[in-house]
Amino acid sequence: MFQRTSLAALRRSFTLLAITAALFACSNDNDDDAEIPSYGNSLLLNFTSDYTTGLLRWMDPDSTSLFSGEILFDQDSKVFANGKDIFVLERKNLGATNALSCMQADKIGDETPQQTKLEDLSNPYEVAVIGNKGYIAMYDLDYVQEFNPVTCALGEKINLPITQANAASIKVSGDTLLVIAQRLEFYSATKPGLLIRIKASTKTLIDTIPLKFYNPGYSILSKGKLYVSSIDDYFAFANAGIEVVDLKTGSSEIIATGTQLGGGVSSMALDEKNQILYASVYASYGNVPVKPVTLSNKTIGAALPSITDSFGGLLLDSETNRLFIADAEDLKIYDTASKQIIAVSANALPPVSLAIARW
């Protein structure tokens, strides 16, 4: 089913006249001499796509160039990581197979990923892990899917307490699943989003917390607080912005509104050390700058230089002080210490999803 409110679907609506038939399963497309990481215990993962072909690429987070290895997946996929475990969600439309693939960073490009079929039309959106169990937020189906992070085998389903939840993000805090629901009606956001808290071990509802903004799509968990970004309806941003939920009190506080930011927020990255939140601000199609927000005083800084369309997402690596930016056709790096933009040297498809594996 088309998701008119999903980020990938919106971009496709501008760039394609029709959906290209997608590949059924992933395959390893590496040359025998493709590089296997040997530089250390971290890996920047860059899922690339031209909305016809999708390729998983990778690089040393300290580097400025991608390795030549690549793994083929469906064009509408997202990559996630937990430790050295890497997960790719293939989000195929119109009845095609949705799939979960699992692999390990220290064996990437050397072994074929494990793959498991997900329910048709499930539109998997995000992965979170607690110990030896993984959880997937299913955007089009009102449940969270449990799975084994190593074998990719599916476990039980955890039903959400509302229908038409459109779960767009999932994080974990201890034994608690934090599910962000957009609460759409006929693909339109008519009321604020909802934070659903579930006790993972018993699969029981803890509570629900109403959010302040409409159509939330991304969240970051840090030190007992959940930062949530909302984009509203992509055209008017009166109900868009960034808020933070204190998980101890259950209260929500506005950090910045869509009016203050100049648009809705599609993704974020947090510099915990300096308490700066970087936001991809969707002003219009192709116009998605990155703006820093200082959390201590809620000051919005000037847009980062040389970034025009960060719709593909952000990722901040605290160990290298680098902010990776999926900027239109290219992957770019913002060095938070030097305040410089570094271009990544790559013969690659446009970046659309980022993750970091560390072990």
Secondary structure, DSSP 8 states (H G I E B T S, - for coil): ---TTSHHHHHHHHH-SS-----SS-EE---TT-----S-SEEEEEEEE-SS-EEEEEE-TT-SB--S--EEE-SSEEEEEETTEEEEEE---TT--EEEEEEEGGGTTTS--EEEEE-TT--EEEEEEETTEEEEEESSSSEEEEE-TTT--EEEEEE-SSSS--EEEEEEETTEEEEEE--EETTEE-SEEEEEEEETTTTEEEEEEEEEEESEEEEEEETTEEEEEE-TTSS--TT-EEEEEETTTTEEEEEEEHHHHTSEEEEEEEETTTTEEEEEEE-BTTBB-EEEEETTTTEE----TT-SB-TT-EEEETTTTEEEEEETTEEEEEETTTTEEEE-B-----EEEEEEEE-
